[in-house]
Amino acid sequence: MGAYSATASKSGVNTAATTMFNIWSTSGTGYITTIIISTPVAPSTIPDLYLTRSTARGTTTTSATANAFDPNDAAGAIVLDSAWSAAPTVNAVTSALIRLPLALANGATFYYTADVLNAPWIRTTAGLAIVNANATGATLGTFVCNAIWRE
C-alpha cells in the first residue's frame, strides 16, 4: 500500500455551506490519514470547516493529482478537487465527521489525522469533502489544503 499526497490552494467563496475541497478516487480505494487546511490569508469571517462525505464528484475544473512518497509506486487513483462547474454532492453539516471553526488569523490551521485502520475510506462512490459552513466575508482569504492517504 503506497502513500500519496496532494496540495491545492483557493480563495474563499462568500457563500455559506460551500465545498472548498473534495477528495475523490477515480478508481480503487484509499484511506485518508492526514488533512491539513490553513489560511495563509485570513478571510473577514471566521471559517467554520467540516469534513463530510461526498456522494458525487461534480464536474471538476481544477484537480491536484497524487504525488507518491515512494517514486517506485504506481500512479495514485485519488485526486484533490478544488473547483467545479457543477459542485459535488456533499452530506449536510449534521452528518459531519469532524467540525472545527478556525481562528480569524493568518496561519490558522485545521488538522485531522488518523491511522489506516480508522481512516475514512475513499471510493468512487464515497469521497470526503471539506466544506466551509460560513460565508467568507468581504475579504475572501486564501485556503490551502494538504491531504495524505494510503492506497
For each residue, the residues with C-beta under 8 A, 3 or more apart:
1: 116 150 151
2: 68 69 70 73 74 76 150 151
3: 33 68 69 70 73 148 149 150
4: 30 66 67 68 69 73 76 78 148 149 150 151
5: 66 67 69 146 147 148 149
6: 64 65 66 67 78 79 80 146 147
7: 64 80 144 145 146 147
8: 21 62 64 80 81 82 144 145
9: 82 142 143 144 145
10: 20 21 62 82 83 142 143
11: 140 141 142 143
12: 18 20 43 47 132 136 140 141 142 143
13: 18 20 132 135 136 140
14: 135 136 137 138 140
15: 18 135
16: 132 133 134 135
17: 93 131 132 133
18: 12 13 15 131 132 135
19: 22 54 58 84 87 88 90 129 130 131
20: 10 12 13 37 49 82 130 131 132 143 145
21: 8 10 37 80 81 82 129 130 143 145 147
22: 19 54 57 58 80 81 82 84 88 90 127 128 129 130
23: 32 35 78 79 80 81 122 127 128 129 147 149
24: 54 57 78 79 81 88 122 124 127
25: 28 29 30 77 78 79 122 123 124 127 151
26: 77 78 79 124
27: 77 124
28: 25 77 78 123 124 151
29: 25 121 122 123 151
30: 4 25 76 77 78 121 122 149 150 151
31: 116 119 120 121 122 149 150 151
32: 23 35 112 114 119 120 122 128 147 148 149
33: 3 113 114 115 116 119 148 149 150
34: 111 112 113 114 146 147 148 149
35: 23 32 51 110 111 112 113 128 130 145 146 147 148
36: 109 110 111 112 145 146 147
37: 20 21 49 109 110 130 143 144 145 146
38: 107 108 109 110 143 144
39: 42 43 47 102 105 106 107 108 109 141 142 143 144
40: 106 107 142 144
41: 106 139 141 142
42: 39 104 105 106 108 139 141
43: 12 39 47 104 136 137 139 140 141
44: 104 136 137 138 139 141
45: 104 134 135 136 137
46: 101 102 103 104 134
47: 12 39 43 101 102 108 110 132 134 136 141 143
48: 99 101 102 132 133 134
49: 20 37 99 100 101 102 110 130 131 132 133
50: 93 96 97 98 99 100 130 131 133
51: 35 96 97 98 99 112 120 128 129 130 131
52: 90 91 92 93 95 96 97 128 129 131
53: 90 91 95 97 126 127 128 129
54: 19 22 24 57 88 89 90 91 126 127 128 129
55: 89 90 91 125 126 127
56: 88 89
57: 22 24 54 60 81 88 127
58: 19 22 81 84 86 87 88 89
59: 84 85 86
60: 57 63 79 81 83 84
61: 83 84 85
62: 8 10 81 82 83
63: 60 79 80 81 82
64: 6 7 8 79 80 81 82
65: 6 75 76 79
66: 4 5 6 75 76 77 78 79 151
67: 4 5 6 76
68: 2 3 4 71 72 73 74 75 76
69: 2 3 4 5 73
70: 2 3 73
71: 68
72: 68
73: 2 3 4 68 69 70 76
74: 2 68
75: 65 66 68
76: 2 4 30 65 66 67 68 73 151
77: 25 26 27 28 30 66 151
78: 4 6 23 24 25 26 28 30 66 122 149 151
79: 6 23 24 25 26 60 63 64 65 66
80: 6 7 8 21 22 23 63 64 145 147
81: 8 21 22 23 24 57 58 60 62 63 64 84 88
82: 8 9 10 20 21 22 62 63 64 145
83: 10 60 61 62
84: 19 22 58 59 60 61 81 87 88
85: 59 61
86: 58 59
87: 19 58 84
88: 19 22 24 54 56 57 58 81 84 127 129
89: 54 55 56 58
90: 19 22 52 53 54 55 129 131
91: 52 53 54 55 95 96 129
92: 52 95
93: 17 50 52 96 99 131 133
94:
95: 52 53 91 92
96: 50 51 52 91 93 99
97: 50 51 52 53 120 128
98: 50 51 112
99: 48 49 50 51 93 96 133
100: 49 50 110
101: 46 47 48 49
102: 39 46 47 48 49 108 109 110
103: 46 108
104: 42 43 44 45 46 108
105: 39 42 108
106: 39 40 41 42
107: 38 39 40
108: 38 39 42 47 102 103 104 105
109: 36 37 38 39 102
110: 35 36 37 38 47 49 100 102 130
111: 34 35 36
112: 32 34 35 36 51 98
113: 33 34 35
114: 32 33 34 118 119 120
115: 33 118 119
116: 1 31 33 119 150
117:
118: 114 115
119: 31 32 33 114 115 116 149 150
120: 31 32 51 97 114 128
121: 29 30 31 126
122: 23 24 25 29 30 31 32 78 126 127 128 149
123: 25 28 29 126
124: 24 25 26 27 28
125: 55
126: 53 54 55 121 122 123
127: 22 23 24 25 53 54 55 57 88 122
128: 22 23 32 35 51 52 53 54 97 120 122
129: 19 21 22 23 51 52 53 54 88 90 91
130: 19 20 21 22 35 37 49 50 51 110 145
131: 17 18 19 20 49 50 51 52 90 93
132: 12 13 16 17 18 20 47 48 49 136 143
133: 16 17 48 49 50 93 99
134: 16 45 46 47 48
135: 13 14 15 16 18 45
136: 12 13 14 43 44 45 47 132 139 140 141
137: 14 43 44 45 140
138: 14 44
139: 41 42 43 44 136
140: 11 12 13 14 43 136 137
141: 11 12 39 41 42 43 44 47 136
142: 9 10 11 12 39 40 41
143: 9 10 11 12 20 21 37 38 39 47 132
144: 7 8 9 37 38 39 40
145: 7 8 9 20 21 35 36 37 80 82 130
146: 5 6 7 34 35 36 37
147: 5 6 7 21 23 32 34 35 36 80
148: 3 4 5 32 33 34 35
149: 3 4 5 23 30 31 32 33 34 78 119 122
150: 1 2 3 4 30 31 33 116 119
151: 1 2 4 25 28 29 30 31 66 76 77 78
